C-alpha cells in the first residue's frame, strides 16, 4: 500500500540505515504519524530539532529513538502506545518507527 498523502510530500532521508520521511514544517512535526493506519505510515518518521513527542491520535505503537547531534541513540523507548508524551532532554532529533520494525538498527551504524 502506498504512503499516506501527507507523507508523500515530505523529503526522505536515510537515518542510521533506514529510509524515512523527514518532518519539515510545523504541520508535519505536529501530526507526525498520528491518525494514520500502519499500512500507509511507511517505515518511520525523522523529526529533526526535537526532544519530545506525543502519541495522541496514534493507531499503532511506536519505537522512539532519541538521537544526539551525530545521530547516535541517547535513549530508546519501545512500544509506546497512544496518548503519551515522551521526551529526552539531551536529544537533537527523534526517529519514530512502528513498534518492532527497527530490527538491529539501534546497535549498528552504516
N, C-alpha and C positions, 0 to 999 in steps of 0.2 A: 504494500500500500504506500502511496506517495506521502511526502511530508505535508503537514498542515500548511495552509496558505500563508499564515503569518510567519512561519519558519522559513519558507522558500525564499522570501525576500531578504533574509539575513545573510551576511557573509559567512563563509565556512573557514575554519582553521583546524589544523592538526595540533591537538594538545596532548602531550605525552603519548603520542602514537595513535590517538583516537580522533577521527574526523567528526567535528561537531559544529553546530551553528553557534555564532557569536552574538550575544545580546548587545546590540548597539541601539542607543536611543532610549528614552525613558519608558516608552510603552513596552518594548521588548524586555527591558530589565524588570519592570513591574510584573508583567504577566508570566514571564519565564515559560514553563511547561504547563502551567495551570489550565484547567478546563479542557485539556486535550486528552483523547484516548491514547493509550500506549501505542496503538498501531500507527498513528500519524505523528508521534513525537520525535521520531528519529533516534539517533544514537546518543543524544545528550545536548546540553547547552552550556557554553562557556560564558561566564559573566565577569568581565574584567573590572578592576577597581571596585571590588565588592568584598565585604567581610561578613555579611549577614543575609540570609534568605528566609523566605516564608514558604509554607506549603499549603496555604489556603487555596482551595479550589482544585487541589491535585486529585487525580483519579487513579493514580498508581504510586507506589512507594519509590523513593529516590535514595541513591547513594550520593552523598555530598563530599567532594574533595576540596578542602580549603588549601589554596596554593600560595606559596611565597612568591617574591618577585622573580625568582628563577624558574618557577613552575614546579617546584618540589612540594610534595604534600606536607602541610603542617598538621592537619587533622583530617580524619576520615570519619564520617558519620554514616552508618549503614541503615538501610530500610526505614527511612524517615517517612512516616505517614502524613496524612492530611492534617491541616490546622496546627502546624508547629512553626516556631521561629527558632532558627539555629544560627549560631554565629561563632566566629573565631577572630578575636581582636587583632591578631598579627597577620591575618590573611590579606593578600593583594588581589585575589581572584577566587572565584568558586566555579567548580565544574559539577554540573548536575547530570547524573547518569541514571537511567532506570535501574532500580534495585537489582543487584545480581548480575549486571551485564558489563561490569568493569573488568572482569577477569583478573589477570595478574598485573594489570595496568599500574597499580599503585606501587609495585615493588621494582619496576624496571623502567628505565627511561631510554628511548631510542637515541 
